[in-house]
Amino acid sequence: MSSLPFPLGHLAQIFSDISQALVAAVARLDKSLNPAVTLKRLRSHQFTLRDTIYIFHIANAAFWLTLMQDPGYPTKLAIPILYTIALLVPLTSQFFVPATPVFSWILSWYSNRFLPPTWRPSISVSLLPTLESVLYGANISDILTRFTHPILDIIAWLPYGVVHFTCPFVVAIFLWLFRAKPALRLWARTFGYMNLVGVFIQLVLPCSAPWYEVIYGLTPANYGMPGSPGGLARIDKIFHSNTYTTGFTHSPLVFGAFPSLHAGNATLEALFLSHFFPQTTRYIWAYAGVLYWATMYLTHHYLIDVVGGACMATAFFYLFLPDELRGPAALAHPPNLNLRSSGRSRNKYDLYDLEDPRSNGRYSGHGGLMLSAREFETASEPSSEDEEMDITYRSPVPGTNNFPPSLHDVPPHAKKGAQKASRGRGHRHTASIASLIRGDERGPEDGWSPVAGSFPFASNGNARARAD
């Protein structure tokens, strides 16, 4: 694999890591199909106050299932029956139990269309554009829609109409493969409750989107009005389809502009990936930024909706993030996963996706290790001989030299050979550190001494003793 070019070798390593992680993740699964195992675990479970949240989910599901008209009785009874079976089978319960908040949100979002109009509050048409003008000085979303282009339509459609629906699954899969089990449970819990609360806010505070202002102005709205694909209608025109026109026209929540769950989901995905996979930070936040713009460019949200969704996602992330998943613990692999590419400890270059200066071509001869001080000096010093000077025994006082007697007796040709031999060492331009240590105990016979012949002393006993 190391002989492959860099892009191919890097991709091969990624696929190798994913395959190893997949095998390890499958090995961690509970593959039992016996409901008795789940019942036994349920009897031995120590219930706490936190478990009362499942009472809320049961009540929420009962409420929406009662209102649900499509499908009607008895078909819709299959929903709670199949879900109960999935909770009893150990193989499926390990996924369905943590994902309960997600299913609760999906059920609430879908079934709210069956709420009687008399139960619903009035729709606000002017609240959001007014707040946007007051807070930001202009209708930012309206400004962003004044110029459109097919290329901009495609750029906006990819994050808003494609990646938005697939990214939550990608985050869940990567957390399942490469991180400990609590990380995946945290994602399901945070993602589900954030969207569930967002739907409740949209039901209590229904507001029209910018597309309504474009079509109807500020005339009063009612719940009998159909939805609109907004700028996504141009995508249907480009691809000669009516996918988004049909989907948004029959949307279960037509007047759910605030907060923007598109922006909320993108923010939550960026927070999770940048926390658990720091190397993806720049890419996931770039995606979130493009999606923020796309929500307004496609006339589906005002800027105040985007800000509200992002703030809500940030609050949920830090509210649900436990202490044991903060810091280095967030990067811990599952216990049975040992990737070859992560066998060494992560350094600051890996953590922030920076180029490691130890791995470039200049230092490749040293096995990727940082050069020592001696090697660095040798590699960076000039090679010209006329710039080199042997000052190993040079005295700091001009006109004096304290060469040891043995050096004075060396023939010139031998001295020159000795100087050349010393040029390969990294400290040939510096005085010996050893000669400076305990200099008062060293004499001229031991080599150069800054005390013996370079510094004058007063003619007293102490000075004479030190000079000797």
Secondary structure, 3 states (H helix, E strand, C coil): CCCCCHHHHHHHHHHHHHHHHHHHHHHHCCCCCCHHHHHHHHHHCCCCHHHHHHHHHHHHHHHHHHHCCCCCCCHHHHHHHHHHHHHHCHHHHHHHCCCHHHHHHHHHHHHHHHCCHHHCCCCECCHHHHHHHHHHCCCHHHHHCCCCCHHHHHHHHHHHHHHHHHHHHHHHHHHHHHCCHHHHHHHHHHHHHHHHHHHHHHHHCCECCHHHHHHHCCCCCCCCCCCCCCCHHHHHHHHCCCHHHHHHHCCCCCCECCCCHHHHHHHHHHHHHHHHCHHHHHHHHHHHHHHHHHHHHCCCCCHHHHHHHHHHHHHHHHHHCCHHHCHHHHHCCCCCCCCHHHCCCCCHHHHCCCCCHHHCHHHHHHCCCCCCHHHHHHHHCCCCHHHCCCCCCECCCCCCECCCHHHHCCCHHHHHHHHHHHCCCCCCCCCCHHHHCCHHHCCHHHCCCCCCCCCCCCCCHHHHHHHC
